[in-house]
Amino acid sequence: MALGAGLLGVIGAGTLGPRLGHALPIGAGTALIAACIALSASATDLTTFATGEIAWNTLYPIVLSYVIGLAASLDPRGRWAVLVGSASSLGTAAGPLTGSLLAAQAGFPAMGLVLAAGLLVIAVPMTAVAVGTGRHKLPVVEIPVEAPAYDRATAA
């Protein structure tokens, strides 16, 4: 169910597009994800846990799409966007170990609070960068592509 919610998140990001800029989806979305993590980690029943997980899986692809878009707008050559994707993959790889260690040492509610606080700390500079890039329009580089028209006589 949570993975299906992730699909809804991707569709939501595609539907919203650039209408909200980068700052609002990144800042508010990351804050909401932090709340979802704290909710899931402190859940005492299945419904609360599932609600936090489904909401987190819905919001994450939206925020990630906007963070990749922000990175791409900062670097026309695309290197920052690749780094964002790599950082996301690293988080996916290291997240279970980090969460397990925190849960084993401090308990699930404390783990949720630590991870939520970490997200909020990261959200502040990301949102500030997004607000800064929203103030001025970045140049769009258009690359002309010259392709010969299809000709049946020469194609055969």
VENJO-V323506 format. One record per pair of residues at least 6 apart in sequence whose C-alpha atoms are under 8 Angstrom apart, sorted by sequence separation. I is the first residue (numbers start at 1). J is the second residue. If there is no record, write none. Layout:
I|J / I|J
//
This chain:
43|49 / 72|78 / 74|80 / 75|81 / 102|108 / 71|78 / 72|79 / 103|110 / 40|48 / 41|49 / 72|80 / 102|110 / 103|111 / 39|48 / 40|49 / 71|80 / 72|81 / 102|111 / 39|49 / 40|50 / 71|81 / 40|51 / 40|52 / 69|81 / 99|111 / 39|52 / 40|53 / 68|81 / 71|84 / 37|52 / 36|52 / 37|53 / 68|84 / 36|53 / 67|84 / 68|85 / 36|55 / 37|56 / 36|56 / 33|55 / 33|56 / 32|56 / 33|59 / 32|59 / 33|60 / 29|59 / 29|60 / 29|62 / 30|63 / 29|63 / 25|62 / 26|63 / 25|63 / 26|66 / 25|66 / 26|67 / 22|66 / 22|67 / 22|69 / 6|54 / 9|57 / 10|58 / 13|61 / 22|70 / 5|54 / 9|58 / 13|62 / 5|55 / 8|58 / 9|59 / 12|62 / 2|53 / 3|54 / 6|57 / 7|58 / 9|60 / 10|61 / 2|54 / 5|57 / 6|58 / 9|61 / 10|62 / 13|65 / 1|54 / 2|55 / 5|58 / 6|59 / 9|62 / 13|66 / 3|57 / 6|60 / 2|57 / 6|61 / 10|65 / 2|58 / 74|133 / 70|130 / 73|138 / 42|108 / 41|108 / 42|109 / 41|109 / 41|110 / 41|111 / 42|112 / 38|109 / 41|112 / 40|112 / 41|113 / 39|112 / 38|112 / 37|112 / 38|113 / 37|113 / 38|115 / 37|115 / 38|116 / 37|116 / 34|115 / 35|116 / 34|116 / 33|116 / 34|117 / 34|119 / 34|120 / 31|119 / 30|119 / 31|120 / 30|120 / 31|123 / 30|123 / 27|123 / 26|123 / 27|124 / 27|126 / 26|126 / 27|127 / 26|127 / 24|127 / 23|127 / 26|130 / 22|127 / 23|128 / 23|129 / 23|130 / 22|130 / 23|131 / 22|131 / 23|134 / 22|134 / 21|134
//
